[in-house]
Amino acid sequence: MGSILRFLKLCVLEPVKSGELYEKKAQIKLDNEKKSFEIPKIEKKDKGLSEEKKRKRRPNKEWRCIDSCCWAIGYICTIWWLLLFMFQCLPGLKVPEPPGTRLKREGLIALHPVVMVPGIVTGGLELWEGRPCSEGLFRRRLWGGSFTEIFRRPMCWLEHLSLDNETGLDPPGIRVRAVPGLVAADYFAPGYFVWAILIENLARIGYEGKNMYMAAYDWRLSFQNTEVRDQTLSRLKSKIELLYVTNGNKKVVVVPHSMGVIYFLHFLKWVEAPPPIGGGGGPGWCAKHIKSIMNIGPAFLGVPKAVGNILSAESKDVAFIRAMAPGLLDSEILGLQTLHHVMRVSRTWDSVISLIPKGGETIWGNLDWSPEEEHVCNSAKKMYQQDFDNNGNNSDSRRLFQVQEPTKYGRIISFGKIVSDLPSSQLQTLASREFMSNNSSSNSNAACKGLWTEYDEMSRENIRIIAENKAYTMKSLLDLLRVIAPKMMKRAEAHFSHGIAENLDDPKYNHYKYWSNPLETKLPDAPDMEIYCSYGVGIPTERSYVYKQSPSGRCNSIPFQIDSAADGSENGCLKGGVFFVDGDESIPVLSAGFMCAKGWRGKTRFNPSGISTYIREYKHKAPANLLEGRGSESGAHVDILGNAALIEDVLRVAAGASGSELGRDRIYSDIMKMSKKINIQL
């Protein structure tokens, strides 16, 4: 209104002249014009009153935290869809053509049936029977999918994912089973693919339900117990036989991943072994039904990560979180005690023991030696070493850039950074009997809400002895695990073994506990079969750890933790209390490639029929931008299942190609060099 009056004053009123009389007339005229505008003002006031009444009827909604979250999610989704639209429309950002589409255009078609075997934690689990707290969750996913039940009822969720600590099977009143079908492991969570991209590319060349199968199983159980409880091995045998018969007697191509690799190795022995412990297929079953086994990210010789999981429920990521936010995961004030819950649940899973490194000091090294001792993480030193090695230069300048003291990777666990570097002559050796004799105590506290780990049964004196100036190789580490996790090790070691066989013809190796260890079992008599070791390289991968004693607390019953302050080594491989080597971020090259590089190469006592083996390494290349997602050239442990080169290899073998037609070995790492250093009877 004020703007209108000012406009009228400028345009309608006469200019102001001098003199009081004229000023009075002008003021009167202005007042009269103001009155002419009073009616709409009154109307607006009335309207304002009616609006106020309406507002009184509808009280204002307060802005809550959830509203901010919803707006934030909305903004993120809008930006994501905008970026996705740009990615699809801009010519320079086009998605690469899927391998299946290109190979189909080249004339590749489905030929051999394909069986996929998922690894640990990537397969979905659903509830079939539960306690009262699980009301409404029948056949709902407890593992995989949205994981909403973690937030709604976390303690109930943990209780139902646990197995019986004595038997390793279902607790009374609980039945959790593997989700069947391709959906069991296509996506781990919404938007996070596992097998989905490989399945899609197989479909592009003609695969579907009749010639493609996901061999889902309960990955928490020991391998033999999957047969005892669920008859999973029998169903896998029947399915392979059915695929063979219904697809024109074409042999099956098996594609296991991660722990699924040693699960299928167990199956190879089980299927030909006589009943009741075996499948009764007879000596020629594998030769008749299996064309190739394309092992992806194979954990043949175990994973050092498993040691950290058992010892303190940690890995490098957990140690990093602890360093950045001390007390977050095990806060006594907040009462989270996350790591204690993780330890309590995971120690009921026998499958974790299957991933403990196999082969002892012969494979993984001792206090002074390891196959990877020449590995260099520092990029500058690595560049100089490669340059001098290529030129054959042995001058003083080469010695200047070489690592003066090799990293002692054979010390899987070192309590203190100094201990990880000390000469072995200065280290104390510890026999298990030193702390077995006094290994009983009661440290549980009612204030901790009944939380319990096996550490609560250990005396503080034994904990001090374990940590005081000690380094553990794979030989002494197994003794240590038997002390700190006695129930788990007693239960699981009835199903798994971690040594090297002296005489494979010894009848004791007919027991199923040896079948998943490639160093204690023979491959089947199937000379026409092919075995591939396919894995990523070029990513720092956990190999050994520097530990320390945890601060004592009212509810802190995990006495050890990774020393995230331990950093810096001559070759740059020690970061945040973890020594790194080459691998796929989860499995070191040594574990993934040794059997194909040496253990099974040619006719050996582990491979008496001379099955052909091939190493196919995929050099990791991180995605160039966020729009590429997890990338099509990734070598990471799970992301490799979306690697275009790997998918092409799988499709070609499924369509009938052999290892020689793929180009035989493709090696970027030092796996052949490391394998030569390992002195093992072949």
C-alpha positions, 0 to 999 in steps of 0.5 A: 500500500505504501508503494502505491501511495508513493507512486500516486504522490509522484504521478497525480499530485501537483508539485509542492509549492512554497507557502503554508496554505498550499501545504495544508491543501496538499495535505488535505488532498493526500488524506482524502486519497488515503481514505479511498484505499482504506476499504481494501485494507479492512477486507484484508484484515478480515481475511487475516482474521479468518486465516488466523481462525483456520490456523487455530483450528489447525495447529502448526506442525513442528519441524522434527529431526525426521523431516530434516532426514527426509529432505536430505534423502530427497536431495540426495535422490534428486541429485543422484537421478540428475547425475544418472540422467547426465550419465545416460545422455552425455556422449562422453559418459556412455555405459560400456557395452556389457560383455554378454551383448558383445559376445552374443553379437559374435555368435556366442551362445549358451552351451554348458550349464552353469552352477554358481556357489556363493561365499561367506556372508553373501548369501541370504538367510530367512527365518522359518521358526523363532522365539516370541520376539521374532513375531511377524518375521516368518520367511523374512530375510534376517541376513541380506536385503534391507537389514531393517530388523537390525534397527527394530530389534537388534538383540532378537536379530543377533539371537536368531543368527547365532548357532548353538555353541556346543553343536554348531547347529540350530539352537532350540526353537530357532530355524534359519535357512538359506534363501533358495534360487538366484535371488539368494545372492544376486544382491547383498543389499538393495543396489549392492550387487554380488552375482547380479551382473554375471547372471544378467550377462549369462542371460544375454547369451541364452542362459535361464533357469533351466541351465543356470543354478545358484547353489545356496547354502547356510554359510554359517555351518561347517561344510559337512553340517550343511549336509547333516542338517539341510542335505545341501550337498545331496541336493547339489549333486542331484541338481548337477546330474539333472542339469547334465541330463536335461542339457544334452549330456553337457558337462557343468561349469562351476563358478564358486566364489571366496569361501564357496571355493573350498566348500565346493572342494569339500563337495568334490571329495564328498560326492565320490566318497561312499555313504554314509559320510559321502554321496556315493557317486563313485570315482568317475562322477566328477570326470563325467559331470564337470567341465571346468571349475572357475574359482573366483577370489579363492580362499584356498589357503585361508585368510589372515582376516579370520584370525583378527575376527576370532581374536578381537572381532576386528579388521583394518576397517574396524581398527580405523573406526576405533582410532577415529572415534574411540569408544564408539563401538565398545562404549560403556556409557552408551552400552553398545558393546558392538564388538562383544556382540559380534564376537559372541555371534561369530564364534558360533559359526564354524565356517569362520574356522574354515578360513584360518590360514592353512599350511602352517609355517611352510606356507605362511612363513616363520619368525624370520621368513615369509614368501612375500618378504620382498614385497614393497608397498612404498610406490617410490621404492617399488618403482626404483626396484622394478626399474633396476630389476628390468635393467639388471643393475646391481650398483650401489644406487640399487641397494640404496632404494632396496628395503634393508630389512625384509618385513617379517610377515610370518609373524601373523600376530605381534604384540607391539610394533617393536616385537614385529621387527625384533630378531627371533633370537630376542623373542620369547617362545610360548608353549600352550601349556604355560597358560593352559594350566591356569585358564579358568576365571570368572570375570563376568559382570551383571552390570554388562547385561549378561554379555559374555565371551570366552575371554571371561573365563580367562584369568588376567594373568594368562592374558598378560602372559599372552600379550607380553613381548610375544609374536605368533606364527601360524604354528603357535597361533593355532595353540593360542586360538585353542586357548582364547576360543576353546569351545569354538576350536574344539567344535570346529576342529572336528570339521576342519584341518589346517596342516599339510599331509605327509602321506595322502594315501593314509586312510585318515585322510578319508575323513571329511575334516580334511576335504576342504584343505587342498594340502590334505586332499587329492583332486578327483581323477578327472584329467579332462577337467580344468581348474581356474584361479581367478582373482584380483590384484593390486589392492593392499590386503591384510596379511599380519597384525600388530596388537596391544592390550585393550584398556581395562573396563567394567564391561570390556571383556575383549582384552586385545585390539589392533594397535592403530597407532603402529604405523610406518615401516621401511617398505611402507607396508605397515599402516594402522597396525596392519601389514599389507601385501598384494591381493584383492583387499580380502585374500592375499595373492599367496592364498588365492594363487599358490595351488594353481601356480605350484600345488596343482601345476602338472601331476603332483601328489595333490593332483595325481591325474594332472588336471590343467590349472590356469591363473587368471589375474585381473589388475584392479582399476578403480572407477574414474568417477562416482557415475561408474559405480563400483567399476567394470575393471575392479579387482576387489574381492566382491566387486570383481564379480562385475569385472567385464574381463572376468565375465567374458572369461566365464561366458567363453568357458561356459560357451565351450572355450578351454583355458588354452583358448583363453590365453592360458595364464595371465599374471601380474603379481609375484605369485610364481616367484613366491611359490618357488620360495615355498619348499613343499613336497609335490 
